[in-house]
Every structure is written in structure tokens, then in C-alpha cells.
Amino acid sequence: MNRALIVALLVCGCIGVAGQASGHTVFRKEMQKKYPKTKVACEACHPKGEPRTERNKFGELFYERLKEHNLSSQWEAFGEDREAKTKFEKEVMLPLFVKALDEVKELESKDGPTYDELLKNAKLAGTKVKKPGAKSKDDEDEDDDDDDGQGKDKGSPTALRSSDEE
């Protein structure tokens, strides 16, 4: 987005290398499947305007569950092999993310509701209610800040890198 950096997810699925999807894209697309009435942006897991190596509380919950798998390093090791990356995303990254999402969604946020409730109702930062009858991704919500979903960190697969700050 021009005003708000997507994602993600990656969540995000916020980054692409020569048209390739990173872990963020895979994660964001899975969240979109699980929460079809909610548009999920990178800011669901990453602070607005910060590098994708930074995570908010929700993003840290995923990172805590996935960091031991070194998914970003493994994904990057495939280099330009798009087919291998896609296979790795589907066979390794996605199942691990789904497991983490199943755990995280049951946790209560600092304000009380579970993350599942926040996602279903688009009350989590970086989420919006999709506009009924939206025909394209540029018309999924009621504002005009949609973009290609790639964010400003294109070419930098950072799906599971951590920072010292939360």
C-alpha cells in the first residue's frame, strides 16, 4: 500500500524476488483462506514502516513457534530455483505455519479477545474487513490504499528473521 506497508504476512507475503513468492506471501495467502472476510496485510505481524525483520507481538508469537526451523535460510538456499522454492513453501513452510496459526489463534491478546476473534472481526492491526462483492484485490476493502501487496522490502525474504526489539 502507498500509506501502509502490506504483507505480508507474513505473514505477509509482502516480498517477491523476480516474481517469486516468499514465505510472507505463502503465510498471508493461508490467512486469507482461513479468514476469507478479512483482508490481512503485513502490518498484522510487522510494525508499519519498519523492516520486515521487525515484528509486533502477533508476529513474535509466530516467530517463537517457527524460528527453530530456519525457514528463511532454507528458502534462500534454493537461490533462483523457483520450482524448488514453491515446493518447499507448500510442503514445509505452509504446514508449519498452519500449525503455528492453530496455536496462536487460541491465545488471548493483551486486550482480552483471542487472536482468532480479532482476525475474524478484522480488529487486529493490519487487518480490514473485505468489501462485500469485491471483484479484485484492488477493491477488497472500502479505502483506496490497495497496492500489489509487495511492500517496500521486495527481494528480501525475511519471513522468519528476528530482531532484538519487539
C-alpha positions in Angstrom: 0.0 0.0 0.0 1.1 3.5 -0.5 0.1 4.6 3.0 0.5 1.3 4.8 3.1 -1.3 4.1 1.5 -4.7 3.4 2.1 -8.4 4.0 2.7 -9.7 4.2 2.5 -11.8 6.1 3.5 -12.7 6.7 2.9 -13.1 7.3 2.8 -11.3 5.0 3.5 -12.2 1.7 5.0 -9.0 1.2 8.0 -9.7 -0.8 8.9 -11.1 -4.2 12.1 -11.9 -6.0 11.6 -11.7 -9.8 8.0 -12.6 -9.3 8.7 -15.3 -6.7 6.7 -15.6 -3.6 8.5 -15.7 -0.3 7.3 -17.1 3.0 5.4 -13.9 3.6 3.2 -14.5 0.6 2.5 -18.1 1.5 1.6 -17.2 5.0 -0.6 -14.2 4.0 -2.5 -16.3 1.4 -3.1 -19.0 4.0 -4.5 -16.5 6.5 -6.8 -15.1 3.7 -8.1 -18.7 3.2 -8.8 -19.2 6.9 -10.3 -15.7 7.3 -12.0 -15.0 3.9 -13.9 -12.0 5.2 -10.7 -10.3 6.4 -8.0 -8.7 4.3 -4.7 -9.4 6.0 -1.7 -7.0 5.4 1.9 -7.3 6.5 1.2 -5.0 9.4 -0.7 -7.8 11.1 2.8 -9.2 12.0 5.2 -6.3 11.3 5.2 -2.7 12.6 4.1 -0.2 9.9 7.1 1.4 8.1 9.7 -0.9 9.7 11.8 -3.5 8.0 10.3 -7.0 7.8 12.9 -8.2 10.3 10.9 -6.3 13.0 7.8 -7.9 14.4 4.9 -6.8 16.6 3.5 -9.0 19.4 1.4 -11.1 17.0 4.3 -11.6 14.6 6.6 -12.6 17.5 4.1 -15.3 18.5 4.6 -16.9 15.1 8.4 -16.4 15.2 8.7 -18.1 18.6 7.0 -21.2 17.1 8.9 -21.2 13.8 12.4 -19.9 14.5 13.9 -23.4 15.2 13.1 -24.4 11.6 15.3 -21.7 10.0 12.7 -21.4 7.2 14.1 -18.2 5.6 17.6 -19.6 5.4 16.3 -22.8 3.8 14.1 -20.9 1.4 17.0 -18.6 0.4 19.3 -21.7 -0.2 17.2 -22.5 -3.2 18.5 -19.4 -4.9 16.8 -18.8 -8.2 15.1 -22.2 -8.3 11.5 -21.1 -8.3 10.1 -24.6 -8.6 12.1 -25.8 -5.5 11.1 -22.8 -3.5 7.4 -23.3 -4.4 7.7 -27.0 -3.4 9.4 -26.0 -0.1 6.7 -23.4 0.6 3.9 -25.9 0.1 5.5 -29.0 1.7 7.4 -27.5 4.6 6.6 -23.9 5.3 2.8 -24.0 4.9 2.2 -27.0 7.2 4.4 -25.4 9.9 2.7 -22.1 9.6 -0.8 -23.7 9.8 0.3 -25.5 13.0 1.6 -22.2 14.4 -1.6 -20.4 13.4 -3.7 -23.0 15.1 -1.8 -22.4 18.3 -1.6 -18.6 18.1 -5.3 -18.0 17.2 -6.3 -19.6 20.5 -4.2 -17.2 22.6 -5.7 -14.1 24.1 -4.4 -10.7 23.0 -3.3 -8.1 25.6 -6.8 -6.6 25.3 -8.6 -9.9 26.0 -10.1 -11.3 22.8 -8.4 -14.2 21.2 -6.4 -13.6 18.1 -8.9 -15.8 16.3 -11.7 -13.3 17.3 -9.5 -10.3 16.3 -8.8 -11.8 12.9 -12.4 -12.9 12.2 -13.6 -9.4 13.0 -10.7 -7.5 11.4 -9.8 -5.9 14.7 -6.1 -6.8 14.6 -3.7 -4.1 13.4 -3.0 -4.8 9.7 -6.5 -6.3 9.0 -9.6 -4.9 7.3 -13.0 -6.2 6.5 -13.2 -7.1 2.9 -15.8 -5.2 0.9 -18.7 -7.4 0.0 -18.7 -8.3 -3.7 -15.1 -7.3 -4.2 -14.0 -8.4 -7.7 -10.3 -7.7 -7.5 -7.6 -7.2 -4.9 -7.8 -3.5 -5.6 -11.4 -3.4 -4.5 -11.3 -5.7 -1.4 -11.8 -3.1 1.2 -13.5 0.3 1.5 -10.5 2.5 1.2 -8.2 3.3 -1.7 -4.8 2.3 -0.3 -4.5 -1.1 -2.0 -1.4 -1.9 -4.0 0.3 -5.0 -5.3 0.8 -6.5 -1.8 4.6 -6.4 -2.3 5.6 -3.7 0.2 8.8 -1.9 0.2 11.1 -4.8 1.1 10.9 -6.5 -2.3 13.6 -9.1 -2.9 14.3 -9.6 0.8 12.8 -12.9 2.1 12.7 -12.2 5.8 9.7 -14.4 6.8 11.3 -15.7 9.9 14.2 -13.5 10.9 14.1 -12.0 14.4 15.2 -8.7 15.9 16.0 -7.8 19.4 13.2 -5.3 19.5 9.5 -6.3 19.7 
